[in-house]
Amino acid sequence: MNEIDLRSDTFTMPTMEMRQVIAEAEVGDDVFGEDPTVIRLQVKIAELLGKESALFVPSGTMANQISIAVQTHPGDEVIVESDAHIFYYEAAAPAIISRVQLRPIPSSKGMMPVQSIESAIRGNDVHFPPTKLLCLENTHNRHGGTVIDIDYIKEVRTLAQKNKISMHCDGARLWNASAATGITPADYAGYFDTVSVCLSKGLGAPVGSVIASTRENILSALRWRKILGGGMRQVGIIAAAGLFVIENNLQNLKNDHANAKLFAEKLLSSEFIEIDINTIETNIVIFKLKGNANALQFEKKCLNNGLKILAIGPNTIRAVFHYQITRQQTEEAAEIIKNLVKI
Ligand SMILES: Cc1ncc(COP(=O)(O)O)c(C=O)c1O
């Protein structure tokens, strides 16, 4: 039985073509700024995001954490959505690295109510930590790959500017937002001071993320990357895969979105599953098991039947689509779930 793995869009495997590009990559010592392939990737991403400069880093977590470090001082406060990756999955790194306090605000689809943001912004009082940074995640992972609306981003930007607060976009899947709406990554990025993007999620590179911002912020980011031990040497072999996926795989994202939608539509007919089809905007599907069903036990049951999915809550399951998941596998996966959920 061929296994189907829908746990994340990070489970892509480098193709032979990608491995060939990796083998032939021109390299140099990137800590000395001399790796031509890394330089090409950084220029390319800066261009795609409409920013002055960009920096290659090993992971999305490091990209987010450096972006926070660059724009805060110890004791500042950072507004984040309460299910954001930065708050939920980065092991309290902002408290350890930047020594800032996070101020989580709940939302339904990743868009914190503007009024809640406004009331969370601290006044000038010695009791309060200064609010210095606001982060948005686009698309939003834990809300099911939901796209952050551009008009909402504009409104938040206006509020942030009025209060001299910088904005960071965790754009691990900004490519998916762009594929879903047709709004360019640069148009989204224009409302943020720093943007992080990942090459190793749905795009399929084995490693790598990039921060884009002003030249000044990227110089500071370079120093933070050094502090965190993220400087790598002949890393053009990895950057080459990043360039490859930017050139070849962006166009596949719409197909992943169609598979996610198809999968969700198929689950909709099960009386044992609760799913809101309106939240399926990109490549992530989140659904709930009705009654007393336990997500972890269901995850195991699926595993025993050749399907890997991820329990992300007591009765909540996540399935993620990427370019190495076919339409047929999508249909098979939905059938497996519909059959097992009845038992
Ligand atoms: C929205 C979001 N941001 C950041 C990250 C962190 O990326 P990495 O696993 O490369 O550290 C992830 C990882 O899944 C993510 O989903």
The ligand as a Gaussian input file, in Angstrom:
#p B3LYP/6-31G(d) Opt

LIG

0 1
 C        3.186000      30.141000       9.441000
 C        4.521000      29.557000       9.786000
 N        5.508000      30.366000      10.147000
 C        6.724000      29.902000      10.460000
 C        7.005000      28.562000      10.401000
 C        8.365000      28.082000      10.838000
 O        9.089000      27.505000       9.820000
 P       10.303000      26.499000      10.145000
 O        9.662000      25.192000      10.467000
 O       11.095000      26.505000       8.887000
 O       11.043000      27.055000      11.310000
 C        6.006000      27.666000      10.026000
 C        6.272000      26.223000       9.964000
 O        5.454000      25.402000       9.658000
 C        4.722000      28.183000       9.713000
 O        3.710000      27.374000       9.365000

